[in-house]
Amino acid sequence: MSTLYLVATPIGNLEDISARALRILTEVKVIACEDTRHSGKLLHHFGIKTPMTSYYEHNKVHKLNKILKSLGDGDVALISDAGTPNLNDPGYLLVNAALEGGHKVSPIPGPSAPISALIVSGLSTDRFTYLGYLPRKQNDRLSALLEVKNFPYTLIFFETPHRMEDSLADIETIFGNRKIAVAGELTKMYEEIFRGSVGDAKNYFLDHPARGEYTLVIEGQLDQEEHWDEAKIKKAIMTEISSGNSPSKIAKFIADQSGWPRRKIYNMIMDMQN
């Protein structure tokens, strides 16, 4: 059976595309992309003449069978306008359909805006949750923020420039004045990364109007650790050890329940077993 390749493309700097990505894009029968005009510029830059077909949110159902038919004739590549496909786009429908059809699905890794923003944020990278774009309407946005207010891990959102000020105000209302990193134009000439508190970010973007799409990386709820002291953690570890679970499974289970870092719990398990 043929292969559906999920090919990551640059989020800004064209030099970030991999040699393997260029080879795959040259070898496949068809490239499915969000915007053929946008992706056409990328392919033209690298001299790639593979035929393209559009596949985006509003034609995903209509185009699905056509792309599956192309898979029947040979390999197909899926790309997004920028970054890693199947993150915040309808790629999952195509992936599931390809798998159900018996095709192989293979990633060609590369640039990713959420991960790039996370690793330069200065915030914890041990555990994080990617939540895509914040809702447009304020009530929906506040509800979405309330749902994750007590999450102990780093939170990652996308936001558009015209909603930046309103969203930062809502984040401060729900989360308080947590640490935040706001990254825009990553890998481009005018790369911008603001690091500070949510309140400072609000003031910064009042004086420096947002341009382009941004990735928001927000500190998780820090007081979760107070709900479980060390004695309670050790008691839970002993209970789980007696049940026969592996140290890694125990660490994940207790981390999810307590808000403590998984790595810290795992080290405690190792110490107790020794």
C-alpha positions in Angstrom: 0.0 0.0 0.0 1.1 3.6 -0.6 2.1 6.1 2.1 0.6 9.3 3.4 3.5 11.5 4.5 2.9 14.3 7.0 5.6 16.8 6.0 6.6 19.7 8.2 7.4 22.9 6.4 9.1 26.1 7.5 7.2 28.4 9.9 9.2 31.4 8.6 12.8 30.7 7.6 13.0 28.6 4.4 16.4 27.2 5.5 14.6 25.2 8.2 13.1 22.7 5.7 14.9 19.3 5.9 16.6 17.5 3.0 14.3 14.5 3.6 11.2 16.8 3.3 12.4 18.2 0.0 13.0 14.7 -1.3 9.6 13.4 -0.3 7.8 16.4 -1.8 9.6 15.7 -5.0 8.9 12.0 -5.1 5.2 11.8 -4.1 2.4 11.8 -6.7 0.4 14.6 -5.1 0.8 17.3 -2.4 -2.3 18.1 -0.4 -2.0 21.6 1.1 -4.2 24.3 2.8 -3.6 27.0 0.2 -2.1 26.1 -3.2 -1.0 29.6 -3.9 0.8 29.9 -0.6 2.5 26.5 -0.8 3.2 27.0 -4.5 5.7 29.8 -3.5 7.5 27.3 -1.3 7.6 24.6 -3.9 8.7 27.1 -6.6 11.5 28.3 -4.4 12.9 24.8 -4.2 12.2 23.8 -7.8 9.5 21.2 -6.9 7.0 20.6 -9.6 4.8 18.0 -7.9 1.0 18.6 -8.5 -0.9 20.1 -5.6 -4.5 19.8 -4.5 -6.2 22.0 -1.8 -7.3 20.4 1.4 -8.5 22.8 4.1 -11.3 23.2 6.7 -14.1 24.1 4.3 -13.5 21.5 1.7 -12.1 18.6 3.8 -15.2 16.4 3.3 -15.4 17.1 -0.4 -11.7 16.5 -1.0 -11.2 13.4 1.2 -12.2 10.8 -1.3 -10.2 12.5 -4.1 -7.0 12.4 -2.0 -7.7 8.8 -0.9 -8.0 7.9 -4.6 -4.7 9.5 -5.2 -3.3 7.4 -2.4 -4.5 4.4 -4.4 -2.2 5.4 -7.2 0.9 6.3 -5.2 2.3 8.2 -2.2 0.8 11.5 -1.1 2.2 14.3 1.1 0.2 16.5 3.4 1.5 19.9 4.3 0.1 22.9 6.1 0.7 26.6 5.3 3.5 26.5 7.9 4.9 24.1 10.4 3.7 20.6 11.2 0.5 19.4 9.6 -2.3 17.8 11.6 -1.9 20.4 14.3 -4.8 22.8 14.3 -5.9 21.8 10.8 -8.3 19.1 9.4 -5.4 16.6 8.8 -6.7 14.1 11.4 -9.6 13.3 9.1 -7.3 12.4 6.3 -4.9 10.5 8.6 -7.8 8.4 10.0 -9.2 7.7 6.6 -5.8 6.7 5.2 -5.3 4.3 8.1 -8.7 2.8 7.7 -7.9 2.3 4.1 -4.8 0.2 5.0 -2.3 2.9 4.0 0.9 3.7 5.9 1.1 7.1 7.6 4.6 8.4 8.2 5.8 11.7 9.7 8.5 13.9 8.2 9.4 15.9 11.3 10.5 19.5 11.3 9.4 23.0 12.4 6.5 23.4 14.8 5.4 26.8 16.2 4.0 25.5 19.5 7.2 23.5 20.3 9.5 26.3 19.1 7.7 28.8 21.3 7.8 26.4 24.3 11.5 25.7 24.2 12.4 29.4 24.1 9.8 30.5 26.7 11.8 30.0 29.8 8.9 28.1 31.3 8.7 24.4 32.3 8.9 22.0 29.4 8.5 18.7 31.5 4.7 18.7 30.9 2.6 20.9 28.7 -0.8 21.1 27.0 -1.4 22.5 23.6 -4.9 24.0 23.2 -4.9 25.7 19.8 -6.6 29.0 19.2 -8.6 30.6 22.0 -12.3 31.1 21.2 -13.3 34.3 19.4 -16.2 35.3 21.7 -15.3 36.5 25.2 -17.7 34.2 27.1 -16.4 31.2 25.3 -12.9 32.3 25.9 -13.4 32.8 29.6 -15.0 29.4 29.8 -12.1 27.7 28.0 -9.6 29.4 30.3 -11.6 28.3 33.4 -11.5 24.7 32.3 -7.7 24.7 32.4 -7.1 27.2 35.2 -5.9 24.6 37.7 -3.8 22.6 35.3 -0.3 22.3 36.8 1.5 22.1 33.5 2.5 24.8 31.0 -0.3 25.9 28.6 0.2 26.7 24.9 -2.3 28.7 22.9 -2.4 30.4 19.5 -3.8 33.9 19.1 -4.5 36.4 16.3 -3.2 40.0 16.5 -6.7 41.7 16.7 -7.7 39.6 19.7 -4.4 39.8 21.6 -5.3 42.6 24.0 -8.7 41.2 24.9 -7.3 37.7 25.3 -4.4 38.9 27.6 -7.0 40.7 29.7 -9.1 37.6 30.0 -6.1 35.5 30.8 -5.2 37.8 33.6 -8.8 37.7 34.9 -8.8 33.9 35.1 -5.2 33.0 35.7 -4.0 36.0 37.6 -0.6 37.5 36.9 1.3 34.4 35.9 4.5 34.2 33.9 4.0 34.2 30.1 6.0 34.1 26.9 4.4 35.6 23.7 6.2 34.6 20.6 5.6 36.0 17.1 7.4 35.9 13.7 9.5 32.9 15.0 12.5 32.2 12.8 11.8 35.3 10.7 13.8 38.5 10.5 11.6 40.3 13.0 11.3 37.5 15.5 9.7 38.7 18.7 9.6 36.9 22.0 8.1 38.7 25.1 8.8 37.1 28.5 7.3 38.4 31.7 4.0 38.5 33.6 0.6 38.6 32.0 0.1 42.2 33.2 3.5 43.2 31.7 2.5 41.6 28.4 -0.8 43.6 28.4 1.2 46.8 28.8 3.8 45.8 26.2 1.2 45.1 23.5 -0.6 48.4 24.2 2.6 50.1 23.1 3.7 47.5 20.5 0.5 46.5 18.6 0.5 42.8 17.7 1.2 41.9 14.1 0.8 38.4 12.7 -0.2 35.3 14.7 1.3 34.6 18.0 2.0 31.6 20.3 1.2 32.2 24.0 3.1 30.0 26.5 1.6 30.3 30.0 2.9 29.1 33.3 0.8 26.3 34.9 -0.9 26.6 38.3 1.9 26.4 40.8 -0.1 25.9 44.1 -1.2 22.3 43.1 1.8 20.9 44.9 0.4 22.1 48.2 -2.5 19.8 47.9 -0.2 16.7 48.2 2.7 16.9 50.7 5.6 14.5 50.5 4.1 12.1 53.1 1.0 11.8 50.9 3.0 11.2 47.8 5.1 8.4 49.5 1.9 6.8 50.8 0.5 6.8 47.3 3.7 5.3 45.9 3.6 2.5 48.4 0.0 1.7 47.5 0.8 1.6 43.8 4.0 -0.4 44.3 2.1 -3.1 46.1 -0.3 -3.3 43.2 2.6 -4.4 40.9 2.6 -1.4 38.6 5.8 -0.3 36.9 7.7 2.8 38.3 6.9 4.8 35.1 3.2 4.0 35.3 3.1 4.9 39.0 4.9 8.2 38.4 2.5 9.2 35.6 -0.6 8.2 37.6 0.5 10.1 40.8 1.7 13.1 38.8 -1.7 13.4 37.1 -3.5 13.2 40.5 -1.2 15.4 42.6 0.2 18.0 40.2 3.8 17.1 41.3 6.4 16.8 38.5 6.5 13.2 37.1 10.3 13.1 37.1 10.4 14.1 40.8 7.9 11.3 41.7 9.9 8.8 39.6 13.1 9.7 41.5 11.2 9.2 44.8 10.1 5.8 43.7 13.6 4.8 42.8 14.9 6.0 46.1 12.2 4.1 48.0 12.9 0.9 46.1 16.6 1.2 46.7 
